[in-house]
Amino acid sequence: MVELTTELQPLKKHPDTQTAILVIGGAEDKVHGKEILYNFWQRSGGVDSVIGIIPSASREPTVIGERYVSIFTEMGSKHVKVIDIRDRTQGEDPDYQEYIEECTGVFLTGGDQLRLCGLLADTPLMERLRQRVQLKELTLAGTSAGAAVMGHHMIAGGSSGESPNRSLVDMAIGLGIIPEVIVDQHFHNRNRMARLLSAIANYPERLGIGIDEDTCAVFQQDGTFKVIGKGTVMIIDARSMSYTNQAQVEPTEPFSLHNLKLHILSHSDRYHLRTHQTLPKI
């Protein structure tokens, strides 16, 4: 466990601070402008923030956890702790649960999304974290694997750069923070368009969201998300899909998808989840 020695004081959160869910495509800038990380820090309360880092997806949780501790401490946070869960029983740890109650921001690092879900899903800590996010009591961010777990259905793995086919994507159950979406990350950087299409063909009622590296979809309290960062966010809306032969072809054969809707959003673009409409820049 990594933590600062400063005694935790009652939070004095700025009244204008709005919590959000930040879904980050991975490889976010940690050196220069740090736009995405700074946005998370601000929405967590800035200098008054109490931040928990969950590096459970990583094979090197100590190293990656300490790196984020250093970043947010340099920004001005006085209370940053690594919630270093390496066994499911730690999801019942009273010290970790107590810290989650104090947190104004929680950050899920990258790594392996199956490992992350395997350690956190259905634990008391995760259930309380999800509840506090839904109550808009804290800001949650996830990068790379931490982004993949946001939906109820999760892309667990697969290949890149092929035509959509059933063998291209492996699906699993995520953490259900934003149940209506299926997220893919490192999107254009790793040529994952066909993989996301293959996933959405299985669950056309969900919204497919592909997020580039150093790019973030910021899900806000008004039912919209906006894009920040250097790349784009691609939205695949298959709710009006008129035809697919996915079930009739062999697993490795390309299949058809008719009448999909596609949006590509760049910095400051917004999208309304309830109306499924793009909105003007602000």
Solvent accessible surface area in square Angstrom, and as a share of the most:
residue,aa,sasa,rsa
1,M,113,0.50
2,V,43,0.25
3,E,92,0.41
4,L,56,0.28
5,T,142,0.83
6,T,77,0.45
7,E,131,0.59
8,L,60,0.30
9,Q,103,0.46
10,P,108,0.68
11,L,70,0.35
12,K,161,0.68
13,K,63,0.27
14,H,102,0.45
15,P,125,0.78
16,D,114,0.59
17,T,31,0.18
18,Q,99,0.44
19,T,6,0.04
20,A,7,0.05
21,I,25,0.13
22,L,0,0.00
23,V,1,0.00
24,I,0,0.00
25,G,0,0.00
26,G,0,0.00
27,A,58,0.45
28,E,5,0.02
29,D,25,0.13
30,K,36,0.15
31,V,98,0.56
32,H,151,0.68
33,G,62,0.60
34,K,41,0.17
35,E,75,0.34
36,I,3,0.01
37,L,0,0.00
38,Y,95,0.36
39,N,26,0.13
40,F,0,0.00
41,W,18,0.06
42,Q,88,0.39
43,R,35,0.13
44,S,0,0.00
45,G,8,0.08
46,G,10,0.10
47,V,81,0.46
48,D,56,0.29
49,S,0,0.00
50,V,4,0.02
51,I,0,0.00
52,G,0,0.00
53,I,0,0.00
54,I,0,0.00
55,P,0,0.00
56,S,1,0.00
57,A,1,0.01
58,S,14,0.09
59,R,217,0.79
60,E,112,0.50
61,P,10,0.06
62,T,61,0.35
63,V,98,0.56
64,I,39,0.20
65,G,0,0.00
66,E,82,0.37
67,R,116,0.42
68,Y,4,0.02
69,V,13,0.07
70,S,52,0.34
71,I,12,0.06
72,F,0,0.00
73,T,53,0.31
74,E,135,0.61
75,M,36,0.16
76,G,25,0.24
77,S,3,0.02
78,K,110,0.47
79,H,23,0.10
80,V,2,0.01
81,K,23,0.10
82,V,3,0.01
83,I,0,0.00
84,D,17,0.09
85,I,0,0.00
86,R,118,0.43
87,D,71,0.37
88,R,107,0.39
89,T,100,0.58
90,Q,54,0.24
91,G,0,0.00
92,E,106,0.48
93,D,41,0.21
94,P,102,0.64
95,D,81,0.42
96,Y,8,0.03
97,Q,57,0.26
98,E,114,0.51
99,Y,17,0.06
100,I,1,0.00
101,E,79,0.35
102,E,74,0.33
103,C,0,0.00
104,T,3,0.02
105,G,0,0.00
106,V,0,0.00
107,F,0,0.00
108,L,0,0.00
109,T,0,0.00
110,G,18,0.17
111,G,49,0.47
112,D,55,0.29
113,Q,19,0.08
114,L,95,0.47
115,R,88,0.32
116,L,0,0.00
117,C,11,0.06
118,G,40,0.38
119,L,19,0.10
120,L,0,0.00
121,A,27,0.21
122,D,112,0.58
123,T,4,0.02
124,P,60,0.38
125,L,0,0.00
126,M,0,0.00
127,E,74,0.33
128,R,71,0.26
129,L,0,0.00
130,R,44,0.16
131,Q,87,0.39
132,R,20,0.07
133,V,12,0.07
134,Q,109,0.49
135,L,102,0.51
136,K,99,0.42
137,E,69,0.31
138,L,2,0.01
139,T,0,0.00
140,L,0,0.00
141,A,0,0.00
142,G,0,0.00
143,T,5,0.03
144,S,18,0.11
145,A,2,0.01
146,G,0,0.00
147,A,0,0.00
148,A,0,0.00
149,V,0,0.00
150,M,0,0.00
151,G,0,0.00
152,H,70,0.31
153,H,23,0.10
154,M,0,0.00
155,I,0,0.00
156,A,19,0.14
157,G,19,0.18
158,G,42,0.41
159,S,51,0.33
160,S,49,0.31
161,G,45,0.43
162,E,93,0.42
163,S,57,0.37
164,P,27,0.17
165,N,6,0.03
166,R,85,0.31
167,S,63,0.41
168,L,3,0.02
169,V,11,0.07
170,D,83,0.43
171,M,51,0.23
172,A,29,0.22
173,I,100,0.51
174,G,8,0.07
175,L,3,0.02
176,G,13,0.13
177,I,12,0.06
178,I,10,0.05
179,P,62,0.39
180,E,74,0.33
181,V,0,0.00
182,I,0,0.00
183,V,1,0.00
184,D,0,0.00
185,Q,6,0.03
186,H,14,0.06
187,F,1,0.00
188,H,94,0.42
189,N,87,0.45
190,R,115,0.42
191,N,88,0.45
192,R,29,0.11
193,M,57,0.26
194,A,9,0.07
195,R,9,0.03
196,L,0,0.00
197,L,26,0.13
198,S,1,0.01
199,A,0,0.00
200,I,2,0.01
201,A,6,0.05
202,N,62,0.32
203,Y,57,0.22
204,P,42,0.26
205,E,99,0.45
206,R,48,0.18
207,L,4,0.02
208,G,0,0.00
209,I,0,0.00
210,G,0,0.00
211,I,0,0.00
212,D,14,0.07
213,E,44,0.20
214,D,21,0.11
215,T,0,0.00
216,C,0,0.00
217,A,0,0.00
218,V,0,0.00
219,F,12,0.05
220,Q,36,0.16
221,Q,66,0.29
222,D,74,0.38
223,G,13,0.13
224,T,4,0.02
225,F,0,0.00
226,K,42,0.18
227,V,0,0.00
228,I,9,0.04
229,G,7,0.07
230,K,169,0.72
231,G,18,0.17
232,T,33,0.19
233,V,0,0.00
234,M,10,0.04
235,I,0,0.00
236,I,2,0.01
237,D,6,0.03
238,A,1,0.01
239,R,122,0.45
240,S,76,0.49
241,M,40,0.18
242,S,83,0.54
243,Y,105,0.40
244,T,40,0.23
245,N,31,0.16
246,Q,21,0.09
247,A,81,0.63
248,Q,139,0.62
249,V,27,0.15
250,E,107,0.48
251,P,59,0.37
252,T,100,0.58
253,E,76,0.34
254,P,84,0.53
255,F,16,0.07
256,S,39,0.25
257,L,36,0.18
258,H,88,0.39
259,N,96,0.49
260,L,55,0.28
261,K,106,0.45
262,L,88,0.44
263,H,35,0.16
264,I,100,0.51
265,L,4,0.02
266,S,47,0.30
267,H,78,0.35
268,S,28,0.18
269,D,28,0.14
270,R,40,0.14
271,Y,0,0.00
272,H,32,0.14
273,L,23,0.12
274,R,172,0.63
275,T,74,0.43
276,H,41,0.18
277,Q,107,0.48
278,T,66,0.38
279,L,46,0.23
280,P,99,0.62
281,K,119,0.50
282,I,138,0.70
